[in-house]
Amino acid sequence: MKLKLIIILFTLTAFLKVFSQSYKIVYDFKWKTEENTENYNSELTVLLKNKENSYFESLAKFKYDSVKTKLVKQGSRNFPAPKQQWKLQTLIFKDLKSQTTITEENFFDKVYLTTYRCKPSWKILQEKSRMFNYNVQKAEADFGGRKWIAWFTNEIPISDGPYKFYGLPGLILKISDFKENFIFEIKGLTKEENNIDERNAYTAKVNFTPKQWETFWTQYQKDPAMIFANLNSSNATATYVYYGQNIDSKEVKEAYNKSEKQKIDVFKNPIELKTCE
C-alpha cells in the first residue's frame, strides 16, 4: 500500500511538473485574404504557455513586445520602431483556469481589450495519425461561425493551441477550417519562459464586452481616424501628432485611414464570421 501511494505521488508530481513547464510554440499561419482565391498569406506566430496562462500573437510582434518589456524594466519610456512589421495585429491572452480569453488590439495611443467566456465545443474522433514526431488524434469543433478540424497530442499535456483554440486533452499541433481558408501548423517547440507582461506599461486601456467591440470594430473599419476625435480638445494637456503632424489635419486623417485599411484588408475574409461571448 505504501509503495502504491509513493508511485501515485511520483506520477502526480511528474505530471504537475510537466504541466507547469513554460513553452514557446511556433506555428505557421496561412490564410486566404478572400475566400475564392487560391493564394495564401503566411506569417509565423507564437504561443507562449506560462503556468495557467498563455499568449498568442505574431512572432514578429512577440519579438517587439519582448523588447518593450525589457526596456520598461530598465526604466525607459522610449521604444525603437519595430524592425519587422506583422500582419496579424491581435494578441490573444488565455486564462486557462478561469476559461477566459482576452483579445488585445493596439490603435494609436490606446489598447482595446475584449473579454470572452465562450470556447470551442469539441468532438474527439477515433482517427489517429503522427505529426511533428508526436502521436496525434483528430477532433472537430464549431467556432466563430466556422467548422474546424484539429489534430492534438496528449503527449504534451497542455490544453491549449493557436489563436482562441483550447480545451482539448493535449496541445493542438494543427488546426484548419473545413474549407482550409485558415491553417495553423506547428513548426517548433521549446521549453522556455518568456515575459511580455509590461509591453503596454504606458498605454491607456479601453475595456469592451464582445458586443461593444463588435460595434466599435464595425465603425473603425469604415473610418479608423475616428479615434482621433476630441484628442486635441481645449482641455487636452498635450497636442497629439501622427508622424510629426497634428492629427486634426485632413492629410493626417487620410494617411492614417489608408495605413489602417491596408492592415484591415489583409483579413477581408475574417477568421470568425460571428461573435461569441
C-alpha positions in Angstrom: 0.0 0.0 0.0 2.8 2.4 0.9 4.7 1.6 -2.3 1.5 2.2 -4.3 1.0 5.6 -2.6 4.6 6.5 -3.5 4.1 5.6 -7.1 0.9 7.6 -7.3 2.5 10.7 -5.7 5.5 10.4 -8.0 3.2 10.2 -11.1 1.2 13.2 -9.9 4.4 15.2 -9.2 5.8 14.3 -12.6 2.5 15.4 -14.3 2.3 18.7 -12.4 6.0 19.4 -13.3 5.3 18.8 -17.0 2.1 20.8 -16.9 3.6 23.7 -15.1 6.5 24.0 -17.6 6.7 27.0 -19.8 6.7 26.5 -23.6 7.3 28.6 -26.7 5.5 27.1 -29.6 5.8 28.4 -33.1 3.0 27.9 -35.7 3.0 28.7 -39.4 -0.3 30.6 -40.0 -1.6 30.5 -43.6 -4.9 32.3 -44.6 -6.8 33.4 -47.7 -7.5 37.1 -47.8 -10.5 36.3 -49.9 -12.4 33.0 -49.8 -12.4 32.4 -53.6 -8.7 32.8 -54.2 -6.1 30.0 -54.3 -3.4 32.2 -52.9 -2.4 32.2 -49.2 -0.8 34.8 -47.0 1.5 33.4 -44.4 3.1 34.5 -41.1 4.9 32.8 -38.3 3.0 33.1 -35.0 3.8 32.0 -31.4 2.1 30.5 -28.4 3.7 31.3 -25.1 2.5 28.9 -22.4 3.3 30.0 -18.8 1.7 28.1 -16.0 -2.1 28.6 -16.4 -1.9 31.5 -18.8 -0.9 31.8 -22.5 -0.3 34.4 -25.1 -0.7 34.0 -28.8 0.5 36.6 -31.4 2.6 37.2 -34.5 6.2 36.1 -33.9 7.4 39.5 -35.1 5.1 41.2 -32.7 6.3 39.0 -29.9 9.9 40.0 -30.5 8.9 43.6 -30.4 6.8 43.2 -27.2 9.8 41.4 -25.6 12.0 44.4 -26.4 9.4 46.8 -25.0 9.1 44.8 -21.8 12.9 44.7 -21.4 13.1 48.5 -21.9 10.3 49.2 -19.4 12.1 47.1 -16.8 15.2 49.2 -17.4 13.1 52.4 -16.8 12.9 53.5 -20.4 9.9 55.1 -22.0 11.3 55.3 -25.4 10.8 52.4 -27.8 12.5 52.0 -31.2 10.5 51.4 -34.3 9.9 47.6 -34.9 12.4 46.0 -37.2 9.8 43.9 -38.9 6.1 44.6 -39.5 3.4 42.0 -38.8 0.1 41.2 -40.4 -1.8 39.5 -37.5 -2.4 42.6 -35.3 -4.3 40.9 -32.5 -2.7 39.5 -29.3 -4.8 36.8 -27.6 -4.4 36.1 -23.9 -6.0 33.0 -22.4 -6.5 32.3 -18.7 -6.9 28.6 -18.8 -8.0 28.4 -15.1 -11.0 30.7 -15.5 -11.6 29.6 -19.1 -11.4 33.2 -20.3 -10.0 34.7 -23.4 -9.0 38.3 -23.8 -8.1 39.9 -27.2 -5.8 42.9 -27.3 -5.8 45.4 -30.2 -3.5 48.5 -30.4 -4.7 51.6 -32.2 -2.7 54.8 -32.0 -2.5 55.7 -28.3 -4.7 53.1 -26.7 -5.0 49.3 -26.1 -8.5 47.9 -26.6 -9.3 44.7 -24.6 -12.3 42.4 -25.1 -13.1 39.6 -22.7 -14.8 36.4 -24.0 -16.1 33.5 -22.0 -17.0 31.3 -24.9 -14.8 28.4 -26.1 -14.8 25.8 -28.8 -17.1 22.8 -28.2 -15.0 19.8 -29.2 -16.0 16.4 -30.6 -13.0 14.0 -30.3 -12.8 11.4 -33.1 -11.2 8.0 -33.2 -8.9 8.8 -36.1 -5.2 9.0 -35.2 -2.0 9.8 -37.0 1.5 11.1 -36.4 2.7 14.6 -36.7 5.9 16.5 -35.7 7.2 13.3 -34.1 4.1 13.0 -31.9 1.1 10.7 -31.9 -2.0 12.9 -32.7 -5.7 12.4 -32.6 -8.4 14.2 -34.6 -11.1 16.5 -33.2 -13.8 18.7 -34.6 -15.5 21.9 -33.4 -17.8 24.7 -34.4 -16.4 28.1 -33.5 -16.9 31.6 -34.8 -19.3 30.5 -37.5 -16.9 28.0 -39.0 -16.2 24.3 -38.7 -12.7 23.3 -37.6 -10.6 20.2 -37.7 -7.8 19.9 -35.2 -5.0 17.4 -34.5 -3.8 17.3 -30.9 -1.4 15.2 -28.9 -1.8 14.2 -25.3 2.0 13.6 -25.1 2.2 17.3 -24.4 -0.4 17.8 -21.6 -1.3 21.4 -22.4 -4.9 22.1 -23.0 -4.1 24.9 -25.5 -3.4 25.8 -29.1 -3.1 28.6 -31.6 -5.5 31.6 -31.8 -8.5 31.1 -29.5 -8.4 27.3 -29.6 -8.1 25.3 -26.4 -9.9 22.8 -24.3 -8.6 19.5 -25.7 -6.7 17.0 -23.6 -3.4 18.0 -25.2 -1.6 20.5 -27.3 -3.1 21.3 -30.8 -0.4 20.8 -33.4 -2.5 21.6 -36.4 -5.9 23.1 -37.0 -7.8 24.4 -40.0 -11.3 25.2 -41.0 -13.1 22.7 -43.2 -12.6 24.8 -46.4 -8.9 25.4 -45.4 -9.2 29.2 -45.6 -7.2 29.3 -42.4 -4.4 26.8 -41.4 -2.3 26.8 -38.2 0.5 24.2 -38.2 3.3 23.7 -35.6 6.8 24.4 -36.7 8.8 24.5 -33.5 8.5 23.8 -29.7 11.0 24.7 -27.0 10.7 24.7 -23.2 11.4 28.3 -22.2 9.7 31.1 -20.3 9.1 34.4 -21.9 7.8 37.6 -20.3 5.9 40.3 -22.3 3.7 41.5 -19.4 4.9 45.1 -19.4 4.6 45.7 -23.2 1.7 48.2 -22.6 3.0 49.7 -19.4 2.4 53.3 -20.5 -0.6 52.9 -22.7 -4.2 53.8 -21.9 -6.6 50.8 -21.9 -10.2 50.5 -23.0 -12.2 47.5 -21.9 -15.1 46.2 -24.1 -17.7 43.5 -23.9 -17.9 41.4 -27.1 -20.9 43.4 -28.3 -19.2 46.7 -27.6 -16.1 45.6 -29.5 -18.2 44.4 -32.5 -19.9 47.8 -32.7 -16.6 49.7 -32.4 -14.8 47.4 -34.9 -17.6 47.9 -37.5 -17.2 51.7 -37.2 -13.4 51.5 -37.1 -13.2 49.6 -40.4 -15.1 52.4 -42.1 -13.2 55.3 -40.6 -10.1 54.4 -38.5 -9.4 58.1 -37.9 -12.5 58.3 -35.8 -10.3 57.6 -32.8 -8.6 61.0 -33.2 -11.9 62.7 -32.3 -11.6 65.1 -29.3 -8.0 64.1 -28.5 -6.8 67.7 -29.2 -9.7 69.3 -27.4 -9.4 72.6 -25.5 -9.0 70.6 -22.3 -6.2 68.4 -23.6 -2.9 68.7 -21.8 -0.8 67.8 -24.9 -1.1 68.0 -28.7 -1.4 64.7 -30.4 0.6 64.1 -33.6 0.9 61.4 -36.2 4.4 61.2 -37.7 5.0 64.7 -36.5 1.8 66.3 -37.8 -1.3 67.4 -35.9 -3.9 64.6 -36.0 -6.7 67.2 -36.7 -5.4 67.8 -40.2 -7.2 66.3 -43.2 -4.0 65.0 -44.6 -3.1 63.1 -41.4 -6.5 61.5 -41.1 -6.3 60.4 -44.8 -2.9 58.9 -44.2 -3.9 57.1 -41.1 -7.0 55.7 -42.8 -5.0 54.5 -45.7 -2.4 52.8 -43.5 -5.0 51.1 -41.2 -7.3 50.0 -44.1 -4.3 48.2 -45.7 -3.9 46.2 -42.5 -7.7 45.5 -42.3 -7.9 44.3 -45.9 -5.4 41.6 -45.2 -8.3 39.8 -43.4 -11.1 40.7 -45.7 -12.2 37.1 -45.1 -12.3 37.2 -41.3 -11.3 34.2 -39.1 -14.6 34.5 -37.2 -17.9 35.0 -39.1 -19.9 35.7 -36.0 -19.1 36.9 -32.5 -19.3 34.6 -29.5 -19.5 35.9 -26.0 
